[in-house]
């Protein structure tokens, strides 16, 4: 089974509970505090491009990178439908093999995209690539789901439903590898009469915040701050998501 083939077509139908405005406000507030203007931003693991387009709508020059062709297709359609003045550049690339033509002023990575890197060498390579393409002093903002939250989800079964689709998720967590596997059955229709069933599998790894901080420092990041779910307080075991702010050291 593969990831984000069928789900890409209905992904946005099931993200109504995602408060994109909070992500947008966090990014924009962080950018405005910078001494040097933030103009060119990399959205790493951009998915269907919702945040990419929102940031582009605020005037930022955007580069959206994702490995899924299906998700990028949705992102490009969204950008064209919005008739953005500054159209994002979308690139189909692995995060671990990121390759840009130059450096960016800031990099964001949203909605636990880094958790999809389940091997440490992939994570290390991704952080190295971000450091390579981020200008000295540039900001790297991202969020991750911690291992303890994935452990709480072990054995859960939940359903997402819209008028055109239904997704059944089953979660299984392995403590030793800190990997959670979501098996999903996707039922969707375009005419309301004939339904199609597809199956996908999604795997994410819970990365310890201490390890992430260490790997960031090894790759030349400094002023690393870690927050809990409210994006203000220090993280705790009660948080289901952690937020990181790191700055690439000035050479």
Secondary structure, DSSP 4 states (H G I P E B T S, - for coil): -BSSSSHHHHGGGG-TT--HHHHHHHHHHHHHT-SSPP-EEEEET-TT-HHHHHHHHTT-EEEEEES-HHHHHHHHHHHHHHT-SSPPEEEE--GGG---SS-EEEEEE-TTGGGG--SHHHHHHHHHHHHHHEEEEEEEEEEE--HHHHHHTTT-EEEEE-SSEEEEEEEEEETTTTEEEEEEEEEEESSSS-EEEEEEEEEEEPPPHHHHHHHHHHTTEEEEEEE-TTSSSPP-TT-S-EEEEEEEPP-
